[in-house]
Amino acid sequence: MHRGGYVQPWTAAGELIDGIVGPYLEDVRRLAGLGRVAEARQVAVGVLAGLYACGEVAGHEVLGYVELPDRADEVVRFLARLEIPLPAEACRAVCPDWHLGR
């Protein structure tokens, strides 16, 4: 976070989303490390569903600054780095209008 200085709105909005999503992604990492891959994927799907739902809030003062599909794609790439990729069907089911993982 930033103290005492101006922060661009898109930077602040991105940090806000990161602060919300981050603990869930750490949970995904923890579960994957324990070999609980199905549960890790469930948490990740929940994150994607949450990001997608945020996109349905038209004209939101903060969310309008965040490229939500890009953030969702970061989640998909995160899973790939953990070697527990999310199947394309799961991505389409949760985020039907976004082309994730390409």
C-alpha positions in Angstrom: 0.0 0.0 0.0 1.0 3.6 -0.5 1.2 6.2 2.2 1.1 9.9 1.8 1.2 10.1 -2.0 -1.1 10.1 -5.0 -1.8 6.7 -6.4 -3.3 6.3 -9.9 -6.9 5.0 -9.6 -6.1 1.9 -11.7 -3.2 1.1 -9.4 -5.3 1.4 -6.3 -8.1 -0.6 -7.8 -5.7 -3.4 -8.8 -4.2 -3.5 -5.3 -7.6 -3.7 -3.8 -8.5 -6.7 -6.0 -5.1 -8.3 -5.3 -5.7 -7.8 -1.5 -9.0 -9.6 -1.8 -7.9 -12.4 -4.2 -4.5 -13.0 -2.7 -5.5 -14.9 0.4 -7.6 -17.3 -1.7 -4.7 -17.9 -4.0 -2.4 -18.6 -1.1 -5.1 -21.2 0.0 -4.9 -22.7 -3.4 -1.1 -23.0 -3.1 -1.4 -24.5 0.3 -4.0 -27.1 -0.8 -2.1 -28.0 -3.9 1.0 -28.5 -1.7 -0.9 -30.9 0.4 -2.0 -32.8 -2.7 -5.6 -31.7 -2.3 -5.8 -30.7 -6.0 -9.6 -31.0 -6.4 -10.1 -28.6 -3.4 -7.5 -26.2 -4.8 -9.3 -26.1 -8.1 -12.6 -25.5 -6.3 -11.2 -22.5 -4.5 -9.7 -21.2 -7.8 -13.0 -21.6 -9.6 -14.6 -19.6 -6.8 -12.1 -16.8 -7.4 -12.8 -16.8 -11.1 -16.6 -16.8 -10.4 -16.1 -13.8 -8.1 -14.1 -11.9 -10.6 -16.6 -12.6 -13.3 -19.5 -11.4 -11.1 -17.6 -8.2 -10.5 -17.5 -7.6 -14.2 -21.3 -7.6 -14.2 -21.4 -4.5 -12.1 -21.6 -1.9 -14.8 -20.0 1.5 -14.2 -18.7 0.7 -10.8 -16.4 3.5 -9.5 -13.5 1.2 -8.5 -14.0 -1.9 -10.6 -14.2 0.0 -13.8 -10.4 0.6 -13.5 -9.6 -3.2 -13.2 -9.1 -5.4 -16.3 -11.0 -8.3 -14.7 -10.4 -10.8 -17.5 -6.7 -10.1 -17.2 -6.9 -10.8 -13.5 -8.8 -14.0 -14.1 -6.2 -15.1 -16.7 -3.5 -14.5 -14.0 -5.4 -17.0 -11.8 -5.4 -19.6 -14.7 -1.7 -19.0 -15.2 -1.1 -19.4 -11.5 -2.7 -22.8 -11.5 -0.6 -23.8 -14.5 2.6 -22.8 -12.6 1.4 -25.0 -9.7 1.0 -27.8 -12.2 -2.7 -28.1 -11.6 -4.2 -26.5 -14.7 -7.8 -25.7 -14.8 -9.7 -27.5 -17.6 -10.9 -25.2 -20.3 -14.5 -26.4 -19.7 -14.3 -25.1 -16.2 -13.1 -21.7 -17.3 -15.9 -21.5 -19.9 -18.5 -22.6 -17.3 -17.5 -19.9 -14.8 -16.4 -17.1 -17.2 -18.3 -17.8 -20.4 -17.5 -14.4 -22.1 -13.8 -14.4 -21.2 -11.2 -16.3 -23.2 -8.9 -17.5 -20.4 -5.7 -19.5 -20.6 -4.8 -18.7 -24.2 
